[in-house]
């Protein structure tokens, strides 16, 4: 048995790690259910408030992952979510590279349905990217469209609550952030539409968007009507001027449906999404997928620490991956003694 958090959640294995905390697969000892838990990595006031905001987002929608509950132990806090067993769109791209246009249309439609619900609740997600688009496994016995669920509301902002960052602070993931987000503009739902357009381009090309370069949509055209129709939708969503983008997720979704790619047999929009989790007793690392030929692998999740120190939150952009280490423990008396020695030395130098 692994570490039991707050006397309830057994930590099974790490799933991923980012700027806000570490993601674990856990077992709720009350009912034996396997869940996903995010453990806060930093406990200053701003990061704790963001953490509280994320666990408080309760949007009941089939394409949104909703937190279930939370628990605290010592200076660590976690909240739990349902385990979505098919990995993410990032995993799908890692394995398959560029996706067929009908599959891209299906995934984009489901993402826009999720954003409709999120924006209707007065929330701007601000971190739409393939890694935050989780997938349910598809049936083994028949072709079926994938089922997408939007997750990670760690930097989401309700329109009617205080801002946690200074105006000049960029927060989000480079490559998916719209220009105005780099300059700390007020949250706008159309920022999520820009990110959606960048995700569409990534799904069509199999290449991550560059934060330094504007994609040349015309250069990406292949002459295939379905492919190029989706490029038009992406171009509409990724216009630099906020006012030139569709006014809502519903409006962008209408443009997507006008392509006709969502009509007809759903089997044409199917892709195999496997269950990525082995039995609870097996290590998760054995289930990690390999990179598709010609495509660089995403960084694997590092092993998280048993203890995460409380450190000040510096203004950063999200999306980085790292491994915090165990801090050294220095008794308070030693720190006081060192301070006194430094004071005495300073006085002697002044004499």
C-alpha positions in Angstrom: 0.0 0.0 0.0 1.3 3.5 -0.9 1.0 6.7 1.2 -2.5 7.4 2.5 -3.3 11.1 2.2 -5.5 12.6 5.0 -6.4 9.0 6.1 -8.5 8.5 3.0 -6.7 8.6 -0.3 -4.1 6.0 -1.1 -1.5 7.4 -3.6 -1.2 4.7 -6.4 1.1 6.3 -8.9 1.9 9.7 -10.5 0.2 10.7 -13.8 1.8 14.1 -14.5 3.2 17.2 -13.0 3.0 20.9 -13.9 3.2 24.4 -12.5 0.2 24.1 -10.1 0.8 20.7 -8.7 1.3 16.9 -9.1 -1.4 14.7 -10.6 -1.8 11.2 -8.9 -4.0 8.2 -9.4 -5.5 7.5 -6.0 -7.8 5.0 -4.4 -10.6 6.3 -2.1 -10.4 4.0 0.9 -14.1 4.7 1.7 -15.5 3.0 -1.4 -12.5 1.6 -3.2 -13.0 3.8 -6.2 -10.0 4.8 -8.2 -9.8 8.6 -8.9 -7.4 11.3 -10.0 -6.1 13.7 -7.5 -4.2 17.0 -7.9 -1.9 17.8 -5.0 -1.0 21.4 -4.6 2.8 22.1 -5.1 2.9 25.6 -3.6 0.9 26.9 -0.6 1.3 30.7 -0.8 -1.9 32.7 -0.7 -2.3 33.2 -4.5 -1.6 29.6 -5.5 -3.9 28.3 -2.7 -6.7 30.6 -3.9 -6.2 29.4 -7.5 -6.4 25.8 -6.2 -9.6 26.6 -4.3 -11.0 28.2 -7.5 -10.3 25.1 -9.5 -11.8 22.6 -7.1 -14.9 24.9 -6.8 -15.7 24.8 -10.5 -18.8 22.6 -10.7 -20.0 22.5 -14.3 -22.3 19.6 -14.9 -21.7 18.8 -18.5 -20.8 15.6 -20.4 -17.7 17.2 -21.9 -16.3 18.8 -18.7 -14.4 17.1 -15.9 -15.9 18.2 -12.6 -13.9 18.0 -9.3 -15.5 15.7 -6.7 -14.0 16.8 -3.3 -10.9 17.9 -1.5 -8.8 17.0 1.6 -5.8 18.6 3.4 -2.9 17.1 5.4 -0.1 19.1 7.0 0.8 21.8 4.5 -0.5 19.9 1.5 -4.0 20.0 -0.2 -5.5 17.8 -2.8 -8.8 17.6 -4.7 -10.2 14.6 -6.6 -11.7 14.2 -10.0 -13.1 11.2 -12.0 -10.4 9.1 -13.7 -10.7 9.5 -17.4 -9.0 6.4 -18.7 -8.2 7.1 -22.4 -5.4 9.7 -21.9 -5.5 13.0 -23.7 -5.6 14.5 -27.2 -1.9 15.1 -26.7 -1.4 11.3 -26.2 -3.5 10.7 -29.4 -1.3 13.0 -31.4 1.8 11.5 -30.0 0.8 8.1 -31.2 -1.0 8.9 -34.5 0.5 12.2 -35.6 -1.9 14.3 -37.7 -5.6 13.1 -37.3 -8.1 12.7 -40.1 -10.3 15.7 -40.7 -13.6 14.0 -39.6 -12.0 13.1 -36.3 -10.7 16.6 -35.8 -14.2 18.0 -36.5 -15.7 15.6 -33.9 -13.2 16.5 -31.2 -13.5 20.3 -32.0 -17.3 20.1 -31.8 -17.1 18.4 -28.4 -14.6 21.0 -27.1 -16.8 23.8 -28.3 -19.8 22.3 -26.5 -17.6 22.2 -23.3 -16.6 25.8 -23.8 -20.3 26.8 -24.3 -21.0 25.4 -20.8 -17.9 26.9 -19.2 -18.5 30.4 -20.7 -22.2 30.2 -19.7 -21.0 29.8 -16.1 -19.0 33.0 -16.4 -15.6 31.3 -16.6 -12.7 31.7 -19.0 -10.6 28.6 -19.1 -7.4 30.3 -20.4 -5.4 27.0 -20.9 -7.1 25.1 -23.7 -4.5 22.7 -25.2 -4.3 19.0 -26.2 -3.0 17.9 -22.8 -6.1 19.3 -21.1 -8.5 17.5 -23.4 -9.1 14.1 -21.9 -10.6 11.1 -23.7 -12.7 8.2 -22.7 -11.7 4.8 -24.1 -13.7 3.7 -27.1 -15.4 0.3 -27.3 -13.3 -2.6 -28.5 -16.1 -4.3 -30.5 -17.2 -1.4 -32.8 -15.9 1.9 -34.2 -17.1 4.9 -32.3 -16.3 8.6 -32.2 -14.0 9.6 -29.3 -15.6 11.3 -26.2 -13.7 14.4 -25.1 -13.7 16.1 -21.6 -12.2 19.4 -20.9 -10.1 19.5 -17.6 -7.6 21.6 -15.6 -9.2 24.8 -14.5 -6.1 25.8 -12.5 -5.8 29.3 -14.1 -9.5 29.7 -15.1 -10.9 33.1 -14.1 -14.5 33.9 -13.2 -15.4 37.3 -14.7 -16.8 38.5 -11.4 -13.9 37.6 -9.0 -10.6 39.4 -8.3 -7.7 39.0 -10.6 -4.7 37.1 -9.1 -2.0 38.4 -11.5 -0.6 41.8 -12.3 -1.7 43.4 -15.6 1.7 42.7 -17.2 1.8 39.0 -16.2 1.3 36.4 -19.0 -0.3 33.3 -17.7 -1.2 30.3 -20.0 0.7 28.0 -22.3 2.9 29.5 -25.1 1.7 28.5 -28.5 -2.0 28.5 -27.5 -2.3 31.9 -25.9 -3.8 34.8 -27.9 -1.7 38.0 -28.3 -3.8 39.9 -25.7 -3.2 37.2 -23.1 0.5 37.8 -23.3 0.0 41.4 -22.2 -2.3 40.6 -19.2 -5.5 41.7 -20.8 -8.8 41.1 -18.9 -10.2 37.6 -19.4 -12.3 37.2 -22.5 -14.1 34.0 -23.7 -12.7 34.6 -27.2 -9.2 33.8 -25.8 -10.4 30.2 -25.4 -11.6 30.3 -29.0 -8.1 31.4 -30.2 -6.6 28.4 -28.3 -9.2 26.1 -29.8 -8.1 27.3 -33.3 -4.5 26.5 -32.4 -5.5 23.1 -31.2 -7.4 22.5 -34.5 -4.2 23.3 -36.4 -2.2 21.0 -34.3 -4.6 18.1 -34.8 -4.6 18.6 -38.5 -0.8 18.9 -38.9 0.5 16.8 -36.0 2.8 19.7 -35.1 2.8 21.8 -31.9 2.1 25.5 -32.6 5.1 27.8 -32.1 4.7 30.8 -29.8 7.2 32.8 -32.0 5.6 32.2 -35.4 2.1 32.9 -36.8 0.9 29.9 -38.8 0.5 30.4 -42.5 -2.9 28.8 -43.0 -2.8 29.1 -46.8 0.5 27.2 -46.8 -1.2 24.3 -44.9 -3.9 23.8 -47.5 -3.7 20.4 -49.3 -6.6 20.7 -51.7 -8.7 18.2 -49.6 -12.1 19.9 -49.1 -12.5 18.5 -45.5 -9.0 19.4 -44.4 -9.2 22.9 -45.9 -12.6 23.6 -44.5 -11.2 23.0 -41.0 -8.3 25.3 -41.8 -10.9 28.0 -42.5 -12.5 27.4 -39.1 -9.1 27.6 -37.4 -8.2 30.8 -39.3 -11.5 32.3 -38.1 -10.8 31.5 -34.5 -7.1 32.6 -34.5 -7.5 36.1 -35.8 -5.2 38.5 -33.9 -7.9 41.1 -33.2 -10.3 39.9 -30.6 -13.2 41.7 -32.2 -12.6 39.8 -35.5 -13.1 36.4 -33.9 -16.5 34.7 -33.5 -18.4 36.2 -30.6 -18.9 32.9 -28.8 -18.2 29.2 -28.8 -21.7 28.7 -30.2 -20.9 30.9 -33.1 -17.7 29.1 -33.9 -19.5 25.8 -33.5 -22.1 26.9 -36.1 -19.2 27.6 -38.5 -17.8 24.2 -37.9 -21.2 22.5 -38.4 -21.6 24.4 -41.7 -18.6 22.4 -43.1 -20.8 19.3 -43.2 -18.1 17.2 -41.5 -20.4 16.4 -38.6 -23.1 14.9 -40.8 -23.5 11.3 -41.8 -22.4 8.1 -40.2 -20.6 8.7 -36.8 -18.3 5.7 -37.6 -16.6 7.9 -40.2 -15.5 10.1 -37.3 -14.2 7.3 -35.1 -10.7 6.7 -33.8 -9.4 4.0 -31.4 -8.8 5.3 -27.9 -7.4 2.6 -25.6 -7.6 2.3 -21.9 -4.2 3.6 -20.7 -4.4 2.4 -17.1 -3.1 -1.0 -16.1 -4.6 -2.8 -13.1 -4.0 -0.8 -9.9 -1.2 -3.1 -8.8 0.9 -2.5 -11.9 3.1 0.6 -12.4 1.7 3.3 -14.6 5.0 3.8 -16.4 4.5 0.5 -18.3 1.4 1.9 -20.0 3.2 5.0 -21.5 2.7 5.2 -25.3 5.6 5.6 -27.7 6.0 8.5 -30.1 4.8 8.3 -33.7 7.5 8.2 -36.4 8.8 11.7 -37.0 7.2 13.2 -34.0 9.0 14.1 -30.8 7.7 12.5 -27.6 6.2 14.7 -24.9 8.1 14.7 -21.7 7.2 11.7 -19.4 5.8 12.6 -16.0 8.5 12.7 -13.3 8.2 10.9 -10.0 6.7 13.4 -7.5 8.2 14.0 -4.1 6.8 12.8 -0.8 6.8 16.4 0.5 6.4 19.6 -1.4 7.8 22.8 0.3 5.8 26.0 0.5 7.5 28.5 -1.8 6.4 31.9 -3.2 4.7 31.8 -6.5 6.7 33.6 -9.2 4.8 35.0 -12.2 5.3 32.3 -14.9 3.6 30.8 -17.9 2.1 27.4 -17.4 2.9 24.2 -19.3 6.4 23.6 -17.9 7.3 20.2 -16.4 9.7 19.8 -13.5 10.5 17.7 -10.5 10.6 19.5 -7.1 13.0 17.9 -4.6 12.8 17.3 -0.9 13.9 20.4 1.0 16.5 20.4 3.7 15.2 20.9 7.2 17.1 23.5 9.2 16.1 24.0 12.8 14.9 27.5 13.7 17.6 27.9 16.4 20.4 27.3 13.8 18.9 30.1 11.6 18.8 32.5 14.6 22.4 31.7 15.5 23.6 32.3 12.0 21.8 35.6 12.0 23.5 36.7 15.2 26.9 35.7 13.9 26.3 37.7 10.8 25.3 40.7 12.9 28.4 40.5 15.1 30.7 40.2 12.0 29.0 43.3 10.5 29.5 45.3 13.7 33.2 44.3 13.9 33.7 45.5 10.3 32.2 48.8 11.2 34.5 49.5 14.2 
